[in-house]
Amino acid sequence: MNAKPELDEIQKNVLSRLRKIEGQIRGIQNMVQESKECEDILIQVRAVRSALKSTTSLILKRYVATCYARLQEQGDTPEVRQKMEKTIQVLTNFIDG
């Protein structure tokens, strides 16, 4: 099974989402400069947080899938085990916040 096309699609999706988030952040900056209502600004901040959360999930999915593909390609070697341990550490750190 070749996961490369799926991983490429995830990467495109992540980049697209990050560009959208970047635009949302610029919009929030403008709202602050223009002294818009705090409630309106916070609604936009919440939207960005939600977008970042879903984008983070995709990034983690791609990261784990890449590690898994590497494991399948290279077999169970000490180097691959070390990379998998690092992946688990990254995921655990992310979950723990």
C-alpha positions, 0 to 999 in steps of 0.5 A: 500500500502506497501512502504517499498520495494520501500524505501529499493530499494531507500536506496540501490540506494543511497548507491550505488551512494554514493560509486561511488561518493566516488570513484570519489572524490578519483580520483579527489584527485589523479588528484590534487596530480598529477597536472593534467590539471585544466580543466580535474579536473573541469570536474570531479568536475562537474560530482560529483556535478551532481551525488550529486544532483541526489542522494540528490533528492533520499534522499529527496524522501525517507525522504518525503515518510517515513514521509508520511508513518508515517502519514498514520500509526499513523494518524493525531496526534500533534506529526505527525504534528510536524514531518511533519512540520520538514520535510517541514522545511528541504525541504524548507531549502534545496531549499533555499540553 
